[in-house]
Amino acid sequence: MTVTAMLPDGQGGGSARATLRRNFWRGVARVLRRKPSRVAGVVILALFALMAVVGPMLYPAHLPRDDDALYAPPSLAHPFGTDFEGTDVLALVVTGSRYVILTGLATAVITVAVGTALGLLAGFHRGRWDTVLMRVTDLQLTIPGLPLLLVLSTVWKFEGPLEMGLVLGLLGWGGIARAVRSQTLSLRERGFIEAARGLGLSTPHIVVRELLPGMAPYIAMNMLIAVTGAIYAQVGLFFLGVLPFDSNNWGVMLNLAVFGGGALTSAAALPYLLAPLLAILLLTLGIVLVVDAMDEIFNPRLREE
């Protein structure tokens, strides 16, 4: 039991927690000020989140077409020009962002949840649990993701982003499970874990309240990285044309631009190709910059440099 917890009415504990929160956010502000590019990363992610939530509401369900403006060049009315049907390319990017980002988030949540749970269980209990779970993890890591997705696409329509995220998440948790297991094996021998055992605390309490908070920063960074991998995977599948074009997203745009619009040979169709590529590039850049900031926030050695 901590000293602050022994104070009457928990006032000391509340004050200490408030101080820790203030110090944490001051540290975050200091890290962001050191490199303005990190602030840019936060702004980029915030803008993409806003675009995914609000953007599709700004346009009708069926985007208007202009038969007299096929592959119109960029202008004030159409910043990225129009596509082969005369539809505004910027509107396609904005309305397609929700599917892409929701799939990425669903994939990241499932990947991190499954990988963290199995890694914690295997690393903390060791012995037979560790052997069985790690063999299952090894089996998962040997499954070829792309060929399996190609086979599944013939029998499963992937009608929504959550379905796509579920499949991608269940195919991508192996690496995180192994990494979390390694972290758990290291932390379980620390003095505070031995003290918790000596106090007779339950295993769920030790895992959730003692082990998990120490790995939370690492898990959060892996979650952001998993979003990037999921975006690449789904956009690649739509680009290859192995999934039905039931909804607008950036992968569909790339497929139609290259195979339907001849963007690789026609300069008129080039903005239709570059717009989704630019969106993917900016979103990836934002994630990389935020992960860089998180690394310094949660790594004492980097903060001291």
Secondary structure, 3 states (H helix, E strand, C coil): CCCHHHCHHHHHHHHHHHHHHHHHHHHHHHHHHHCHHHHHHHHHHHHHHHHHHHHHHHCCCCCCCCCCCCCCCCCCCCCCCECCCCCEHHHHHHHHHHHHHHHHHHHHHHHHHHHHHHHHHHHHHCHHHHHHHHHHHHHHHHCCHHHHHHHHCCCCCCCCHHHHHHHHHHCCCHHHHHHHHHHHHHHCCCHHHHHHHHCCCCHHHHHHHHHHHHHHHHHHHHHHHHHHHHHHHHHHHHHHCCCCCCCCCHHHHHHHHHHHCCCCCCHHHHHHHHHHHHHHHHHHHHHHHHHHHHHHHHCHHHHHC
